[in-house]
Amino acid sequence: MVRCNFLFKQFSVFFSAVSLSLFLLVCASPARAQNFPLDSASEDRHAEDTVSVRDLSIPPKAFENFQRGLQELQKHDPSRSIQFFNKAIHKYPQYYEAYYHLGVAQKRLGQDDKATTAFQTAINLSNGKYALAEYGYALLLCEQGKIKDAEQTVRYALELDQDRPMGEVVLGTVLLYEHRPDEAEKTARDALSLDPNTADAYLVLAGIHGELGNYSGEVDDLNAFLNIEPQSSRSGTVRGIRDVAVSLAAHTSNNK
């Protein structure tokens, strides 16, 4: 039981951190960042037609600094990314996407209080309409032990953005913290039904199986994650957790 609890706590802390980092890579960029890829200067004519009035109001220099911040985050240099996000905010104080990514960078540096403020600012500036900031804020509330507030926050965000698989993943994480495995599993399955390549949904499932003592199922979930992300910055950590789960599965099998 002690080994089971240790593994579950390890998953809880690990997953809340990697979820924040995944937002940047999967779904965190606002429309203009998606329309103009970081590795290409080409423009997508169809995407260009979807640019909003607000996007067009963002000063070019602010957007350029925002893009540079995203690049530094993708290169795993949060300290340098903060410089560019701050420059973007200086040029455009209403830039709630920049505040959100500023919070992601601060979270990576362990600056949780600053990250909380950045996420809250993004929420305020967007009038509570920017779901990603709500998700990030909810995960920080989890780490602070404010589980009910976290669940309320993420459920509100899902109403804003119901098609985002990562929202279901974050809700699954919150439900894991609350030790509600059946509900957590449903949200993880919902995420996978929206996008079968939502790797973090398998981390939620692995956390559920670990808590229930189903270590062979946990190993399967971790292998599914690694099939989607075989060489990501997180793969090494997941392989280490899988090795522990393999040992626990063998130990459980031998004791039957």
N, C-alpha and C positions, 0 to 999 in steps of 0.2 A: 504494500500500500504506500509506503514511504517513497519507493522508487516511482510508482505511478504518479503520486502527487508532485514529485520533483519534475517529472517529465512534463506534466500538464502546466506547471508554473513556467517552465522554460519556454513552452510554446506560447503562453499568454504574453510574456514579455517580448519574445522574439517577433511574434506575429504583429503586435501593435506597432512595432518599429518598422518592419518591412512593408506593412501596408502603406504607411506614409510615403516611403520611398517609391513604391510602385505607382502611386498616383501620377508622379511625374512622367513615367515611362508609358503608361497606358492611356490615361484619360484626363490628365490635368491641364493640358494646354488649352487656352481659349481659342475661339474660332480662327483668329488671325495667325496664331502660332501653328495651327493645323494646316492652314491654307498655304503657308510659306515654310516648307520643311527646313529643318536646321542644316541639312547637308546639301541643300539645293537652292539656287536663286530663282528657279523657274516658277511660274505662276500657273495655278490651275484655273482655267477660265470658268468652269462651272462653280468651283469653290468661291471664286472672286465674286460671283453674283450673289452669294449668300452673306457677304460681309454686312454687318449691321451698321446703323447710324452711329452707335456708340463706338464701334471699332474704328470708324473713320475719324472720330473725334480725338482718338489717342494720338498725341504728337509723335511723329516719326522717330525722334530721338528717344522718347520714352519706350517705344516699341522695340527699338534696336537694343537698348539696354536690357529690356525684358528678355529678348531672345538670347543675349549673351549670358544672362543669368541662368536660363534653361540649359545652355550648353555646358556651363561650369557644373551645374548639378548633375548632368548626365556623365560628366567626367569625374564625378565623385569629389568635387572640390566645393563643399558648401560655403566655406569661408569666403572664397572669391565670388561665389554666386551672390552672396549677400550684398557685396559692394555694388553689383549691377542692379539688383532689385531695388536697392535704396536710391540709386540714380534714377531708375524708372519712376519710382514714387515721387521723387523730387520734381520731375518734369510733369507728372500727372498724378496729383494727390488722390484722385478717385480710382486709382488703378487697383481694384480689389484682387485681380488675378495675381498681380505682383506681390501684394500682401500675403496671399495664400502661399505662394512659393517661397516667400521670405520665411514664413512659418515652417515650411518643410525643411528648409536649410537649417534653421535654428534648432529644430527638433533633432536633426542629424548630429548637431554639435552638442546635444544634451542641454540646450537652453530652453527648457520646457516652459518657464514663465514667459519668456519672450515669444515663444511659439504660440502660446495660448492667446497673448495679446494680438499677435499678427492675425491669427485665425478669426478672432472676435472682430477685429477691424475690418477684415474682408467681408464678414457676415453683415456688419453694420453698413458698410459702403454699398453693398449690393442689395440693401433692404431685405436681407434674409432670403435672397433668391439664388445664391451661389452654393449649390449643394456640396461641392468639394470641400469648401471651408467648414461646412457643418460636419462632414465626415471626419475631417482632421480634428476638429474640436471635440467630437464625440470620443475619439480614441484617446485623447488626452484626459478627458473626464474619466474614462475607464481606469487609466493608470493612477488617477487621483482617488479611486474608490467610489466615484460618484456614478454608479452603474445605472441607476434609474434615470438620472438626468441624461446620461449618454444614450440610453435607448430612446428616450423621448426626442432627442436631437436628431438621431439618425433616421427615425421613422418620419419625422417632419421632412428631412432632406429627401427621402425616397419619394414623398409625395410631389416634390419639385421635379424629380428626375428619376422616374420609375424604371426607365430602360437601361440604367447604368449598372452593369453587373457588379462593379466594385461597391456600390451601395449595399447590395445584398451581402457581399463579403464582410463589410464593416458591421452590418447588423448581426451577421453570424458570429463575429468576434465578440461583440457586446454580449450576445446570448451565451457564448462560451464562458465569459467572465461570470455570468449569473448562474452557471451550472445548469443550463436548460438545453441539454444536448439534442432532444428531439426537434425543438424549434430551430436550433442552430443548424442542424442537418438540412432541414427544409430550405432555409435561406441559402445555404451553400449549393444545394441542388438547383434552386431557382437561378442562381448566378450562372451555373453551368448550362442551364437550358437557354439562357440569354446569349451566352458565349462559351462554347466548350473549351476555349483556350484560356479561361480565367484561372490561371495557375494558383492564385491565392485561395480559391475555393477549396482546393485540395488540402491546403494547410488547415483550413477550418475543419474539414472532415477528419484529417489526421489528429487534430487536437481532440475532437469528439471521441474517436476510437481510443486514443491514449487515455482519456479520462475514464472510459468504460472498461479499460483493460483489454481491449481487442487489439493487441499489438500487431498481429498479422495483417489486420485491416489497415492499421496505421502505416505499416510498411508499404502496402499497396498504394495508399494515398500519396505517400511521399515519392514513390516511384512515378506516379502519374504527374506530380509536380515537376519532377526532373525530366520527364519526357517532353514537357512543354518548355522548360528552362534548363537545358542541360549544361549551359556554360555561362549563366548569368552571375552577377556579383554575389547572389544569395545562394547559389547552388552548393557551394562548399559547406555552408552552415547547415543546409537541409540534409546533405549527405551525412554530416556528423550526427544529427538527430536521428536519421534513419538507422545508422549503425547501432545507436542505443536501443531503438525500437526492435531491431533484428535480435539483439541479445535478449531483450525482455520476452520476445515471442518464443525464442528457443527455450528460455528458462521456464516459461509458463507451460510449454508443450511437454517438457521433461518431467514436470511435476504433476501431470495429469495421471 
